Amino acid sequence: MLLFQFIRLLLRAIDIYMMLISAYVICTWFPQARNMTFARWLQAVCEPYLSYFDRIRIGMFGFSAVFGLLFLQFLKTWYYSNR
């Protein structure tokens, strides 16, 4: 029972982290937002994870956030399909 609650907490944390990554991506579209405290906090929280996916580039466009979100979604889908 305790393991089940821990896994549910972990899945909820993944959901929240995915929302934070989405908010970080939106903040990067607006140059003025980078100077806000919230945007700097999002960068400090999201950038270490997204840096693992920085090598995936097509031309000058980086898709680290897309692949980071896809990987987290894959983990959640894998868990739910193997229950």
N, C-alpha and C positions, 0 to 999 in steps of 0.2 A: 504494500500500500504506500509506503514511504517513497519507494522508487517511482511509482506511478505519479505521485504528486511532484516529485522532482522533475520528471520528464515533462509534465504539464507546465511547470514553471519555466523550464528551458524553452519549450515551444512558444510560450507567451513572450519570453525575452527575445526570441528570434523575430516575432511579429513586431515588437517595439523597435528593435534594431533596424528592421526593414523600413519602418516608417521614418526613422532618423536618417537613414541613407537617402530616402526619397526627398526629405526636406533639405538635406545637404546638396543634392543635385539641383534642386530648384534654386537654392541660394547661389550656386555657382553661375547661374544664368544672368544674375544681376550684379554688376560690378560694385555697386554701392553697398550691397548686402555683405560683402566680404569684410567690411570694417565694423560690422555690428558684433557685439559680444556673443550673441546666440550663434551666429554663423561661425565665429572662431571656435566656439565650444563644439559645434557640430563637426568642424574640420578635425579637431583634436580627437573626437570620439570615432569618426568614420574613416579617416584617412589611413590609420594603421592597417585596418582590414582590407580596404580597397587597394592598398599598395601591392598586395599579393597578385592582383589582376592587372597591374599597370602595363605589363608586357603585351597585352592584347590590344593592338592598335590597327586601325585601317586608315592608312594615310596619316593625316594629322589629327584624326579623331580618336579619342580614347573611350573605350567601352568598359572600363573597370567597374563602374557602378552597375551596369547592366548584367555583367557576368557575376558580380558579387551577389546581386539580388537573385539571379537565377540559381546560383549555388545554394543560397539559403532556402529558397523555395524547393529545390530538389531534396534537401535534407528533410524538410517537413513532409513532402510527398512520400519520400522513402519510408519515413517512420509510420505514417498513416497506412501505407499499403502493406506493411509487414506486421501490423498489430494482430 
